[in-house]
Amino acid sequence: MAKSSQLMVRLDEDSKSYLTRAAALRRVSLSDYVRMVTVAQARREVRQAEQTTISLTPEEQLAFRNALDGAAKLTEAQRELGRTMRGEA
């Protein structure tokens, strides 16, 4: 892949030192190390987001919103827990 654009990042000295040391361990330049690690991580995050994103039709969105807006229906166990927590049981 041809390198055609630049990205400038400001780092504190400690962070830069760790990146430089990590690059040396892999025997690559600092730029190559940052590119390898950050692009690989970005790809993982994008793939993960694409796999976990839920797409809803407008009708499904409305049904979902209405379900969230509706009053919660507590189970008997939840009501009992509430009474216990309030010291009523």
C-alpha positions in Angstrom: 0.0 0.0 0.0 1.4 3.4 -1.0 1.9 5.9 1.8 0.2 9.1 0.6 -0.9 11.0 3.6 0.5 12.1 7.0 -0.8 12.0 10.5 0.9 14.1 13.2 0.4 13.1 16.8 1.5 14.9 20.0 2.7 12.6 22.8 4.2 13.0 26.2 7.8 11.9 26.4 7.0 8.7 28.4 4.5 7.5 25.7 7.0 8.2 23.0 9.6 6.4 24.8 7.5 3.3 25.1 6.6 3.4 21.4 10.2 3.8 20.5 11.2 0.9 22.7 8.4 -1.3 21.2 9.5 -0.4 17.7 13.1 -1.3 18.5 11.9 -4.7 19.8 10.3 -5.4 16.5 13.2 -3.9 14.6 11.1 -1.4 12.7 11.0 2.3 12.5 8.8 4.2 15.0 6.6 5.3 12.1 6.2 1.7 10.8 5.5 0.5 14.3 2.8 3.1 15.0 1.3 2.4 11.5 1.3 -1.4 12.0 -0.2 -1.3 15.5 -2.8 1.5 15.1 -4.1 0.4 11.7 -4.5 -3.2 12.9 -6.3 -2.1 16.0 -8.5 0.3 14.0 -9.4 -2.6 11.7 -10.4 -4.8 14.6 -12.5 -2.1 16.1 -14.3 -1.3 12.8 -15.0 -5.1 12.2 -16.3 -5.4 15.8 -18.6 -2.4 15.4 -19.9 -3.7 12.1 -20.7 -7.1 13.7 -22.5 -5.6 16.7 -24.4 -2.7 15.1 -28.1 -3.3 15.0 -30.0 -1.9 12.0 -33.7 -1.2 12.4 -36.3 -0.2 9.9 -38.3 3.0 10.8 -41.2 0.8 12.0 -38.8 -1.3 14.2 -37.3 1.9 15.6 -40.7 3.2 16.6 -41.6 -0.2 18.2 -38.3 -0.2 20.1 -38.8 3.4 21.3 -42.3 2.6 22.4 -41.1 -0.4 24.3 -38.6 1.7 26.2 -41.1 4.4 26.9 -43.6 2.0 28.4 -44.0 1.4 32.1 -41.9 -1.5 33.4 -43.9 -4.5 34.5 -42.2 -5.8 37.6 -42.3 -9.5 38.5 -43.4 -10.6 42.0 -39.7 -11.3 42.8 -38.8 -7.8 41.9 -41.6 -6.3 43.9 -40.5 -8.4 46.9 -37.0 -7.3 46.5 -38.2 -3.6 46.5 -40.1 -4.2 49.7 -37.0 -5.8 51.3 -34.8 -2.9 50.2 -37.2 -0.4 51.6 -37.4 -2.3 54.9 -41.1 -3.2 54.4 -40.7 -7.0 54.4 
